[in-house]
Amino acid sequence: MEDKKLTPQESMELITSMIQSTKRRVASPDLRISVMWGTLVIITAAAAWITLSTTHNPWFNFIWFAIPVIGIPLNIILANSRQANSTAKTYLDKISEELWKCVGYIAIGLTIACFIAQQCGYPMAWLAMFYYAFIIVGLGATFSGLLLREKSYVFGGLFSIFSGFAIIICNLCQIPLLYSWVVPLYILCFLLMFILPAFIISRKIKAGTK
């Protein structure tokens, strides 16, 4: 028995349905893994910014490790909850998951590389993690926005990418990367990449818009 061929209109309706289904997963209160990461990063960055600015003690840089220490277990818990309660995944769901897995793998590899560089006497290598957060995570958000046809994700991702390259340019030009402006910019990028898009998508779904 031959498979029925989809007409162009049916194909567009199927794609639109997949996009809307994926958007609902992103906006669902108990499945917001990306929002959890965004919130965790923002809180950690704010804590590091405040403590380092007030004490000038470099040991408070260890606060940044709260991101993987807290985030990874929470990610596992939320992922298991999603698998237990979710319906069948769409193709876009699978692409989105693989995309963010790649972003996570890059973070792990870069963390190992920075640790090795520090042991070799180059502690400034950890600055690469800042570049990663702005550029690689920004790329992830941008591609997510393109998959979901959500402009707020694309805007947030591109803003973060351009911010990352601006920081690289400042570093190459030997312009001081001060906590007073780098960390607030870092926080703003994660607000635009994760928190704001989820809020907008949630509002759109509640309003019944596409």
Buried (B, 14 or more C-beta within 10 A) or exposed (E): EEEEEEEEEEEEEEBEEBBBBBBEBBBBEEBBBBBBBBBBBBBBBBBBBBBBEEEEEEEBEEBBEBBBEBBEEEBEEBEEEBEEEEEEBBEBBEBBEEBBEBBBEBBEEBBEEBEEBEEEEEEEBBBBBBBBBBBBBBBBBBBBBEBBBBEBBBBBBBBBBBBBBEBBEBBEEEEEBEBEEBBEBBBBBBBBBBBBBBEBBBEBBEEEEE
